[in-house]
């Protein structure tokens, strides 16, 4: 059964490349020419999703012609037919529907109560059980030097429970370049816990405390309309200036008709780092100097699921000799495909570790070039190539 499972996973990788058409799209703002990050590209024939990187680039392979849907909350949605794409690299200009905010929405309910409804409705709407094929990527810096990198194609088999989501993780293929041979570094600082990440975003753990009535003592809530998106509202939750605590500023874009969250952004202002005690973040104890994340969710017909996350944290961590060291981690998850049907698997197939950095390399294809959903930028590729060179 185990062999059948992994054969099923790599089936798409062994299709005849003679039928494959490589497509590279570069997204730019129609007015300014600026590159656009976080554009969601959906291939309708294969039900694949890709996301543009910081250089505005998406790269994928097509075995047959398909409609291509292109979405971004700040731009007008467009659709392309792949047969019209003739160049090896095609620039796509998107027309802005400015995120300038119009009038504050007047409601007769407390904003934290609206947030509670949003969280509850979103959790109920999230599709489960579901298999999310996810590309996972993580960079690790130690005292300003990149010392570790891992990525992989991972299947999150999400199982529904009464009160929270849980998942089995099945690793399709992966690679790790790890130059950290320094005993001063605490092992658990090397990577995020993948099981925690997926559960946190499906349980909306990072914002659940903001939906309690006591949150209004420390936070200001404001709900605004989003220009060009009639059904979208934006909720901004910011700490009150007089509250001297390590508190985030949170922005939520949601569908007001369906009451589901579509974007979630979290960051901590630098002037609040001095109050940090991050044991509650369950990454590692230390002094924070950077903390941010962004999550995107997709509503595809009746299916609603996590599209992507980018999470970054920077800490000053004391080693065994009580010396402070600078640790920075950037973690990305991109859902490239989803299915309500699980491929059968055995218990021994389930990944038992918390992160890919602990797994031996298993490379079947150059998935980071063709199947990742998030292409490395030129600068990121240099970092990875350098780590690979020095790790060999």
Secondary structure, DSSP 8 states (H G I E B T S, - for coil): -HHHHHHHHTGGGGS-GGG-EEEEEEEEETTT--B--S-EEEETTTTEEEE--TT-EEEEEESS--EEEEEETTEEEEEEEGGG--SSEEEEEE-B----EEEE---SS-HHHHHHHHHHHHHHHS--SEEEEEEEEEEEEETTEEEEEEEEEEEEEEEE-SSSEEEEEEEEEEEEEE----TTS-GGGG---HHHHHHHHHHTTTTGGGGSGGGGGTEEEEEEEETTEEEEEEEEEEE-TT--S---EEEEEEETTTTEEEEEEEE--GGGGGG--GGGGTS--SEEEEEEEEEEEEEETTEEEEEEEEEEEEEEEE-TTS-EEEEEEEEEEEEEEEESS-----GGGS--SSSGGGS--B-SS-HHHHT-SS---HHHHHHHHHHHHHH-
